[in-house]
Amino acid sequence: MEFKELGKTSVKIPVVGLGTWGMGGFGSRFLGGDDEAVRALQLGLDLEMRFIDTAEMYGRGHSEEVVAKAVRTRRNEVFIATKVSPEHLAYDDVLRSATASLRRLQTEYIDLYQVHWPNPSIPIGETMRAMERLVDEGKVRYVGVSNFSVSQTREAQEALSKHSLASNQVEYSLLDRSIEANLLPYCEKEHITIIAYSPLARSLIPKGGRDRKWTVLDEIASKYSKTRAQVALNWLLARRPVVAIPKAASLEHVKENAGAAGWKLTLEDVGVLDEAFT
Ligand SMILES: NC(=O)c1ccc[n+]([C@@H]2O[C@H](COP(=O)([O-])OP(=O)(O)OC[C@H]3O[C@@H](n4cnc5c(N)ncnc54)[C@H](OP(=O)(O)O)[C@@H]3O)[C@@H](O)[C@H]2O)c1
């Protein structure tokens, strides 16, 4: 596995992590898929993708419980990121949400605590004061945001007085490149890690289509003896501040995604894909 530094911290995180949306349920708790999800996450950990992303919102907290089962015997080897929901961004609510996430995750600390979505009705300064308290208390190691624009990211940075903003988790894939205009260059300049979510466009990329861009992707994949998914993830990793968190419940997919790191597309091929997927 390859690693990149998280924001301005000296901690290194795997460039390919493990998403969990749908593990333990989507909008409600689903208890019937735990074994399959735990197997997939544990295989990912064995393959050195020791970075799991979850959220209090996923499966109404059950996703965090699934993560707890997967890391039970190896908590300290794994970098765990979770998120506080936008309706919980008032000071006391952030503290309460963190306590509940710690309990569900069965851990004493969250490696990265992210604001899931901005909430314009709650001042970000209030949220970040609670985040800093959690860091001071040792319950959270690093603070991040998710789905924040450039101006919201800047506000979040300015609202932190003692710690720096480590990351912004946003949608980014060959099929959704909207962050490239402003957010990506801003985060690169500010040394904020971009955690790319839906990096396979929710499986649209591996399924592909018939027009020219898919032919280009297939040609590049066959040149490197890789799959579409591996090339699409590697293309993301070619951007300096970017790491990716594909979600895979299938063991085959987990293995495939682990193989997205450890090699590099040439700059020329990155450019060819840039052009094909404009
Ligand atoms: N911050 C946010 O607001 C936000 C929003 C969305 C997502 N996220 C995070 O980002 C993670 C990833 O995003 P996502 O789940 O939306 O989409 P994704 O990772 O782009 O796609 C997941 C889908 O792709 C399939 N897949 C995975 N690897 C594959 C491979 N190698 N070949 C073929 N298909 C493959 C999975 O199937 P199987 O599961 O059957 O293997 C699943 O159906 C989430 O799980 C979550 O942790 C965050």
The ligand as an SDF file (V2000), in Angstrom:
LIG
                    3D

 48 52  0  0  0  0  0  0  0  0999 V2000
  -19.2250   12.3480    2.6750 N   0  0  0  0  0  0  0  0  0  0  0  0
  -20.2750   12.0440    1.9530 C   0  0  0  0  0  0  0  0  0  0  0  0
  -21.2500   12.8090    1.8560 O   0  0  0  0  0  0  0  0  0  0  0  0
  -20.3040   10.7290    1.2400 C   0  0  0  0  0  0  0  0  0  0  0  0
  -21.2470   10.4750    0.2370 C   0  0  0  0  0  0  0  0  0  0  0  0
  -21.1910    9.2510   -0.4270 C   0  0  0  0  0  0  0  0  0  0  0  0
  -20.2230    8.3150   -0.0670 C   0  0  0  0  0  0  0  0  0  0  0  0
  -19.3370    8.5760    0.9470 N   0  0  0  0  0  0  0  0  0  0  0  0
  -18.2900    7.5980    1.3610 C   0  0  0  0  0  0  0  0  0  0  0  0
  -17.5810    7.1550    0.2280 O   0  0  0  0  0  0  0  0  0  0  0  0
  -17.6610    5.7310    0.1110 C   0  0  0  0  0  0  0  0  0  0  0  0
  -17.6190    5.3000   -1.3390 C   0  0  0  0  0  0  0  0  0  0  0  0
  -18.6390    5.9000   -2.0980 O   0  0  0  0  0  0  0  0  0  0  0  0
  -19.9180    5.1090   -2.6390 P   0  0  0  0  0  0  0  0  0  0  0  0
  -20.1800    3.9330   -1.7900 O   0  0  0  0  0  0  0  0  0  0  0  0
  -20.9870    6.1330   -2.8230 O   0  0  0  0  0  0  0  0  0  0  0  0
  -19.5150    4.6900   -4.1320 O   0  0  0  0  0  0  0  0  0  0  0  0
  -18.3070    3.9140   -4.8410 P   0  0  0  0  0  0  0  0  0  0  0  0
  -17.2760    3.5120   -3.8830 O   0  0  0  0  0  0  0  0  0  0  0  0
  -17.9330    4.7710   -6.0110 O   0  0  0  0  0  0  0  0  0  0  0  0
  -19.0660    2.6400   -5.4380 O   0  0  0  0  0  0  0  0  0  0  0  0
  -19.5120    1.5810   -4.6360 C   0  0  0  0  0  0  0  0  0  0  0  0
  -20.1260    0.5400   -5.5600 C   0  0  0  0  0  0  0  0  0  0  0  0
  -19.1260    0.0890   -6.4850 O   0  0  0  0  0  0  0  0  0  0  0  0
  -19.0140   -1.3390   -6.4000 C   0  0  0  0  0  0  0  0  0  0  0  0
  -17.5880   -1.6480   -6.5190 N   0  0  0  0  0  0  0  0  0  0  0  0
  -16.6070   -1.4360   -5.6000 C   0  0  0  0  0  0  0  0  0  0  0  0
  -15.4190   -1.8320   -6.0760 N   0  0  0  0  0  0  0  0  0  0  0  0
  -15.6500   -2.3270   -7.3160 C   0  0  0  0  0  0  0  0  0  0  0  0
  -14.8200   -2.8940   -8.2990 C   0  0  0  0  0  0  0  0  0  0  0  0
  -13.4930   -3.0350   -8.1180 N   0  0  0  0  0  0  0  0  0  0  0  0
  -15.3860   -3.3050   -9.4710 N   0  0  0  0  0  0  0  0  0  0  0  0
  -16.7090   -3.1760   -9.6720 C   0  0  0  0  0  0  0  0  0  0  0  0
  -17.5520   -2.6220   -8.7770 N   0  0  0  0  0  0  0  0  0  0  0  0
  -17.0230   -2.2060   -7.5970 C   0  0  0  0  0  0  0  0  0  0  0  0
  -19.5650   -1.7300   -5.0540 C   0  0  0  0  0  0  0  0  0  0  0  0
  -20.1070   -3.0360   -5.1280 O   0  0  0  0  0  0  0  0  0  0  0  0
  -20.0670   -4.0970   -3.9090 P   0  0  0  0  0  0  0  0  0  0  0  0
  -20.3520   -3.3260   -2.6580 O   0  0  0  0  0  0  0  0  0  0  0  0
  -21.0970   -5.0810   -4.2750 O   0  0  0  0  0  0  0  0  0  0  0  0
  -18.6900   -4.7090   -3.8740 O   0  0  0  0  0  0  0  0  0  0  0  0
  -20.6600   -0.6850   -4.8570 C   0  0  0  0  0  0  0  0  0  0  0  0
  -21.8320   -1.0650   -5.5560 O   0  0  0  0  0  0  0  0  0  0  0  0
  -18.9760    5.4210    0.8380 C   0  0  0  0  0  0  0  0  0  0  0  0
  -19.1030    4.0790    1.1480 O   0  0  0  0  0  0  0  0  0  0  0  0
  -18.8700    6.3470    2.0260 C   0  0  0  0  0  0  0  0  0  0  0  0
  -17.9730    5.8180    2.9920 O   0  0  0  0  0  0  0  0  0  0  0  0
  -19.3510    9.7740    1.5810 C   0  0  0  0  0  0  0  0  0  0  0  0
  1  2  1  0
  2  3  2  0
  2  4  1  0
  4  5  1  0
  4 48  2  0
  5  6  2  0
  6  7  1  0
  7  8  2  0
  8  9  1  0
  8 48  1  0
  9 10  1  0
  9 46  1  0
 10 11  1  0
 11 12  1  0
 11 44  1  0
 12 13  1  0
 13 14  1  0
 14 15  2  0
 14 16  1  0
 14 17  1  0
 17 18  1  0
 18 19  2  0
 18 20  1  0
 18 21  1  0
 21 22  1  0
 22 23  1  0
 23 24  1  0
 23 42  1  0
 24 25  1  0
 25 26  1  0
 25 36  1  0
 26 27  1  0
 26 35  1  0
 27 28  2  0
 28 29  1  0
 29 30  1  0
 29 35  2  0
 30 31  1  0
 30 32  2  0
 32 33  1  0
 33 34  2  0
 34 35  1  0
 36 37  1  0
 36 42  1  0
 37 38  1  0
 38 39  2  0
 38 40  1  0
 38 41  1  0
 42 43  1  0
 44 45  1  0
 44 46  1  0
 46 47  1  0
M  CHG  2   8   1  16  -1
M  END
$$$$
